[in-house]
Amino acid sequence: MSLLVVPSDTATEDITELYSYFLERGENLAGKFMDCLSETYRMIAHMPELSELHHFQSPMMKDARIRRVKNFPNHLIFYRIEADRIEILRVIHGARDYMNLFDAPA
């Protein structure tokens, strides 16, 4: 059984920014990114516990797991397993200092 994958508003903003970035580099690349992101979401939905649990100080990132986007290994999906769904918290480039990004005071 697979769970429903639901991107947060912040993750949707991340994806929009990434799509725009890839679109500037070519429509095919942007489409490929979105296809690979969707495929990775399907993999997460079927095996959410496959990715390792990380511990961030930020309450927003409590119990977050990290999964690389298929064929885009520098792009990371941060998600949390809920009782009835998978919540996508963020989708960002792995070169960002995400430990400080997520644990910084608001």
MDAnalysis code that builds the backbone (N, CA, C; Angstrom):
import MDAnalysis as mda
import numpy as np

u = mda.Universe.empty(318, n_residues=106, atom_resindex=np.repeat(np.arange(106), 3), trajectory=True)
u.add_TopologyAttr("name", ["N", "CA", "C"] * 106)
u.add_TopologyAttr("resid", np.arange(1, 107))
u.add_TopologyAttr("resname", ["MET", "SER", "LEU", "LEU", "VAL", "VAL", "PRO", "SER", "ASP", "THR", "ALA", "THR", "GLU", "ASP", "ILE", "THR", "GLU", "LEU", "TYR", "SER", "TYR", "PHE", "LEU", "GLU", "ARG", "GLY", "GLU", "ASN", "LEU", "ALA", "GLY", "LYS", "PHE", "MET", "ASP", "CYS", "LEU", "SER", "GLU", "THR", "TYR", "ARG", "MET", "ILE", "ALA", "HIS", "MET", "PRO", "GLU", "LEU", "SER", "GLU", "LEU", "HIS", "HIS", "PHE", "GLN", "SER", "PRO", "MET", "MET", "LYS", "ASP", "ALA", "ARG", "ILE", "ARG", "ARG", "VAL", "LYS", "ASN", "PHE", "PRO", "ASN", "HIS", "LEU", "ILE", "PHE", "TYR", "ARG", "ILE", "GLU", "ALA", "ASP", "ARG", "ILE", "GLU", "ILE", "LEU", "ARG", "VAL", "ILE", "HIS", "GLY", "ALA", "ARG", "ASP", "TYR", "MET", "ASN", "LEU", "PHE", "ASP", "ALA", "PRO", "ALA"])
u.atoms.positions = np.array([
    [0.844, -1.182, 0.000],
    [0.000, 0.000, 0.000],
    [0.889, 1.244, 0.000],
    [0.516, 2.232, -0.782],
    [1.301, 3.456, -0.810],
    [0.500, 4.606, -0.211],
    [1.224, 5.541, 0.322],
    [0.608, 6.712, 0.933],
    [0.549, 7.860, -0.068],
    [-0.363, 8.774, 0.144],
    [-0.490, 9.970, -0.674],
    [0.688, 10.892, -0.375],
    [1.309, 11.441, -1.411],
    [2.422, 12.373, -1.258],
    [1.877, 13.789, -1.409],
    [2.083, 14.621, -0.372],
    [1.524, 15.970, -0.351],
    [2.647, 16.983, -0.115],
    [2.965, 17.796, -1.135],
    [3.983, 18.836, -0.944],
    [3.441, 19.982, -0.088],
    [4.268, 20.473, 0.819],
    [3.926, 21.659, 1.598],
    [3.981, 22.882, 0.681],
    [3.475, 23.998, 1.158],
    [3.555, 25.244, 0.384],
    [5.011, 25.610, 0.097],
    [5.876, 25.414, 1.087],
    [7.293, 25.729, 0.913],
    [7.928, 24.817, -0.131],
    [7.592, 23.546, -0.106],
    [8.119, 22.611, -1.106],
    [7.623, 22.988, -2.495],
    [6.376, 23.401, -2.606],
    [5.833, 23.828, -3.898],
    [6.601, 25.038, -4.419],
    [6.929, 25.972, -3.541],
    [7.750, 27.130, -3.937],
    [9.131, 26.675, -4.393],
    [9.724, 25.736, -3.660],
    [11.035, 25.198, -4.044],
    [10.978, 24.595, -5.449],
    [9.956, 23.804, -5.691],
    [9.812, 23.113, -6.981],
    [9.612, 24.119, -8.109],
    [8.824, 25.146, -7.859],
    [8.603, 26.187, -8.864],
    [9.915, 26.874, -9.221],
    [10.720, 27.183, -8.208],
    [12.025, 27.814, -8.444],
    [12.951, 26.878, -9.227],
    [12.983, 25.616, -8.847],
    [13.836, 24.656, -9.549],
    [13.369, 24.456, -10.990],
    [12.067, 24.377, -11.185],
    [11.536, 24.223, -12.536],
    [11.939, 25.416, -13.399],
    [11.815, 26.619, -12.871],
    [12.205, 27.831, -13.609],
    [13.688, 27.808, -13.950],
    [14.493, 27.384, -12.998],
    [15.938, 27.284, -13.216],
    [16.231, 26.323, -14.370],
    [15.638, 25.143, -14.334],
    [15.871, 24.157, -15.386],
    [15.265, 24.598, -16.716],
    [14.151, 25.295, -16.670],
    [13.505, 25.774, -17.888],
    [14.410, 26.754, -18.631],
    [15.143, 27.576, -17.881],
    [16.100, 28.499, -18.500],
    [17.205, 27.742, -19.229],
    [17.458, 26.530, -18.822],
    [18.509, 25.709, -19.428],
    [17.960, 24.768, -20.496],
    [16.650, 24.781, -20.672],
    [16.036, 23.985, -21.725],
    [14.747, 23.336, -21.274],
    [13.768, 23.379, -22.152],
    [12.462, 22.821, -21.831],
    [12.539, 21.321, -21.561],
    [13.383, 20.632, -22.305],
    [13.531, 19.187, -22.094],
    [14.087, 18.879, -20.715],
    [15.064, 19.676, -20.267],
    [15.657, 19.450, -18.948],
    [14.627, 19.688, -17.848],
    [13.833, 20.748, -17.988],
    [12.797, 21.042, -16.995],
    [11.776, 19.912, -16.936],
    [11.382, 19.422, -18.105],
    [10.433, 18.308, -18.143],
    [11.010, 17.047, -17.538],
    [12.289, 16.780, -17.842],
    [12.942, 15.596, -17.275],
    [13.007, 15.697, -15.751],
    [13.322, 16.890, -15.233],
    [13.374, 17.070, -13.788],
    [12.013, 16.761, -13.165],
    [10.959, 17.295, -13.736],
    [9.626, 17.073, -13.179],
    [9.232, 15.603, -13.250],
    [9.581, 14.934, -14.350],
    [9.301, 13.494, -14.466],
    [10.054, 12.702, -13.401],
    [11.318, 13.050, -13.204],
    [12.133, 12.342, -12.200],
    [11.656, 12.638, -10.785],
    [11.214, 13.860, -10.546],
    [10.664, 14.218, -9.240],
    [9.401, 13.392, -8.970],
    [8.537, 13.292, -9.968],
    [7.314, 12.490, -9.815],
    [7.634, 11.023, -9.554],
    [8.613, 10.503, -10.277],
    [9.021, 9.101, -10.078],
    [9.575, 8.898, -8.663],
    [10.344, 9.854, -8.184],
    [10.893, 9.752, -6.829],
    [9.773, 9.825, -5.795],
    [8.786, 10.677, -6.029],
    [7.618, 10.722, -5.141],
    [6.938, 9.352, -5.085],
    [6.786, 8.688, -6.236],
    [6.161, 7.363, -6.259],
    [6.978, 6.361, -5.446],
    [8.301, 6.438, -5.575],
    [9.162, 5.530, -4.812],
    [9.022, 5.792, -3.311],
    [8.969, 7.063, -2.940],
    [8.790, 7.417, -1.530],
    [7.438, 6.906, -1.028],
    [6.401, 7.063, -1.833],
    [5.054, 6.635, -1.430],
    [5.001, 5.131, -1.169],
    [5.751, 4.348, -1.950],
    [5.731, 2.891, -1.793],
    [6.674, 2.394, -0.697],
    [7.773, 3.103, -0.478],
    [8.752, 2.676, 0.533],
    [9.274, 3.895, 1.302],
    [8.424, 4.544, 2.073],
    [8.820, 5.788, 2.738],
    [9.928, 5.612, 3.777],
    [10.003, 4.458, 4.388],
    [10.985, 4.252, 5.445],
    [12.356, 3.836, 4.916],
    [12.488, 3.746, 3.603],
    [13.759, 3.371, 3.004],
    [14.839, 4.427, 3.266],
    [14.445, 5.675, 3.295],
    [15.403, 6.756, 3.535],
    [15.637, 6.939, 5.025],
    [16.856, 7.336, 5.335],
    [17.282, 7.488, 6.716],
    [16.620, 8.687, 7.404],
    [16.311, 8.506, 8.672],
    [15.736, 9.568, 9.491],
    [16.848, 10.520, 9.931],
    [16.604, 11.834, 9.789],
    [17.571, 12.843, 10.224],
    [16.964, 13.654, 11.358],
    [17.837, 14.198, 12.182],
    [17.358, 14.953, 13.339],
    [17.798, 16.406, 13.214],
    [16.825, 17.258, 12.958],
    [17.053, 18.693, 12.895],
    [16.471, 19.326, 14.147],
    [17.001, 20.471, 14.528],
    [16.474, 21.181, 15.689],
    [15.142, 21.857, 15.384],
    [14.955, 22.249, 14.145],
    [13.751, 22.962, 13.744],
    [12.512, 22.075, 13.901],
    [11.459, 22.580, 14.564],
    [10.221, 21.815, 14.686],
    [9.614, 21.496, 13.313],
    [9.809, 22.397, 12.331],
    [9.286, 22.169, 10.985],
    [9.893, 20.914, 10.366],
    [11.130, 20.611, 10.738],
    [11.843, 19.492, 10.132],
    [11.888, 18.257, 11.032],
    [11.060, 18.250, 12.069],
    [11.036, 17.114, 12.988],
    [10.756, 15.816, 12.227],
    [11.549, 14.794, 12.497],
    [11.397, 13.467, 11.888],
    [11.512, 13.479, 10.365],
    [12.329, 14.390, 9.837],
    [12.504, 14.484, 8.383],
    [13.413, 13.372, 7.862],
    [13.117, 12.944, 6.667],
    [13.937, 11.985, 5.934],
    [14.393, 12.668, 4.651],
    [15.492, 12.179, 4.094],
    [16.054, 12.794, 2.884],
    [16.164, 11.745, 1.792],
    [15.733, 12.117, 0.593],
    [15.843, 11.237, -0.573],
    [16.328, 12.059, -1.757],
    [17.282, 11.539, -2.501],
    [17.775, 12.220, -3.703],
    [16.754, 12.054, -4.829],
    [16.630, 13.104, -5.644],
    [15.752, 13.023, -6.804],
    [16.410, 12.096, -7.831],
    [15.655, 11.138, -8.321],
    [16.153, 10.180, -9.316],
    [16.766, 10.940, -10.502],
    [17.981, 10.569, -10.867],
    [18.741, 11.156, -11.981],
    [19.162, 12.605, -11.755],
    [18.845, 13.170, -10.612],
    [19.279, 14.499, -10.218],
    [19.837, 14.388, -8.796],
    [20.965, 13.694, -8.638],
    [21.450, 13.343, -7.297],
    [21.849, 14.525, -6.423],
    [22.011, 15.698, -7.012],
    [22.336, 16.878, -6.212],
    [21.100, 17.559, -5.639],
    [19.932, 17.061, -5.989],
    [18.686, 17.656, -5.511],
    [18.038, 16.707, -4.506],
    [17.676, 17.272, -3.370],
    [17.204, 16.485, -2.234],
    [15.753, 16.782, -1.901],
    [15.037, 15.728, -1.576],
    [13.655, 15.837, -1.108],
    [13.668, 15.561, 0.393],
    [13.140, 16.489, 1.158],
    [13.009, 16.324, 2.602],
    [11.541, 16.049, 2.867],
    [11.259, 14.954, 3.561],
    [9.871, 14.584, 3.787],
    [9.697, 13.969, 5.167],
    [8.433, 13.907, 5.560],
    [8.076, 13.320, 6.852],
    [6.924, 12.344, 6.621],
    [6.979, 11.220, 7.302],
    [5.909, 10.228, 7.226],
    [4.859, 10.581, 8.271],
    [3.651, 10.815, 7.812],
    [2.512, 11.058, 8.697],
    [1.660, 9.790, 8.710],
    [0.647, 9.752, 9.545],
    [-0.201, 8.555, 9.659],
    [-0.885, 8.205, 8.344],
    [-1.308, 9.219, 7.599],
    [-2.107, 8.971, 6.396],
    [-1.500, 9.525, 5.107],
    [-0.278, 10.071, 5.190],
    [0.323, 10.677, 4.004],
    [1.826, 10.868, 4.199],
    [2.478, 11.221, 3.101],
    [3.875, 11.647, 3.127],
    [3.858, 13.149, 2.896],
    [4.408, 13.907, 3.815],
    [4.467, 15.354, 3.645],
    [5.839, 15.741, 3.116],
    [5.870, 16.330, 1.928],
    [7.111, 16.834, 1.360],
    [7.355, 18.198, 1.987],
    [8.467, 18.318, 2.702],
    [8.766, 19.546, 3.428],
    [9.531, 20.546, 2.578],
    [10.560, 20.061, 1.877],
    [11.399, 20.918, 1.024],
    [11.967, 20.085, -0.113],
    [12.309, 20.757, -1.195],
    [13.041, 20.159, -2.310],
    [14.110, 21.184, -2.678],
    [15.375, 20.876, -2.361],
    [16.434, 21.859, -2.559],
    [17.694, 21.212, -3.137],
    [18.586, 22.057, -3.608],
    [19.885, 21.586, -4.093],
    [20.725, 21.216, -2.878],
    [21.410, 20.098, -2.970],
    [22.189, 19.578, -1.850],
    [23.400, 20.413, -1.483],
    [23.811, 21.345, -2.363],
    [24.959, 22.196, -2.043],
    [24.592, 23.285, -1.033],
    [23.316, 23.508, -0.852],
    [22.893, 24.499, 0.152],
    [23.230, 23.971, 1.542],
    [23.503, 24.865, 2.442],
    [23.812, 24.496, 3.821],
    [22.495, 24.226, 4.549],
    [21.892, 23.081, 4.236],
    [20.556, 22.824, 4.753],
    [20.520, 22.610, 6.256],
    [21.614, 22.150, 6.837],
    [21.608, 21.994, 8.295],
    [21.375, 23.359, 8.968],
    [22.091, 24.366, 8.516],
    [21.901, 25.707, 9.072],
    [20.617, 26.347, 8.575],
    [20.227, 26.063, 7.350],
    [18.982, 26.611, 6.803],
    [17.791, 26.171, 7.649],
    [17.745, 24.912, 7.982],
    [16.611, 24.385, 8.720],
    [16.684, 24.652, 10.225],
    [17.878, 24.740, 10.748],
    [18.019, 24.911, 12.190],
    [18.186, 26.364, 12.612],
    [18.231, 27.288, 11.641],
    [18.366, 28.710, 11.970],
    [17.088, 29.212, 12.623],
    [17.238, 30.134, 13.588],
    [16.038, 30.696, 14.206],
    [15.209, 31.470, 13.178],
    [13.901, 31.412, 13.317],
    [13.011, 32.104, 12.363],
    [13.021, 33.596, 12.582],
])
